[in-house]
Amino acid sequence: MCKGLAALPHTCLERAKEIKTKLGTLLQKPDSTIDFIIPYPEKPEKPPKAQKPSPEEALQWRDSLEKLLQNPYGLASFRSFLRSEFSEENAEFWVACEDYKKTKSPVKMAEKAKKIYEEFIQTEAPKEVNIDHFTKAVTMKNLVEPSPASFDMAQKRIFALMEKDSLPRFVRSEFYHELIK
């Protein structure tokens, strides 16, 4: 096993320096006012009146977090419920990742990746999501060269957490029972 940096092959050292430089660039403090724009809504969302689901459709959400999150009314209701429990960061992170995956421009993708990292992933982030160290490390590595899949592992972990923990509480809540009446 190699001991110290001097024992590493020259190409490994170069790659390590390159990764460090790229990650350092990604994690720099904002230089311009454009970096202060937060693309995610801060005000509470109200479920859209015109798109209220039928009780039958809402009943399907008990067994499918995916169907719940794909329905605008369901997502807004779920987020309102999570907000009432002071745990809306998971749904906000999931929504931010979905928006991020739709980004085509590499420049915009890098900007959004930085914002998502700073808002949800980095230690003591304002809306830090609960992911394990391995997932956080993989995500940080993925951000060296942002791609639509950069947050996939973290997003899957948060989805599983919401499915196992938040969804059962939501379906027992008044929020949900009003929908299925």
Disulfide bonds with the S-S distance in Angstrom:
none
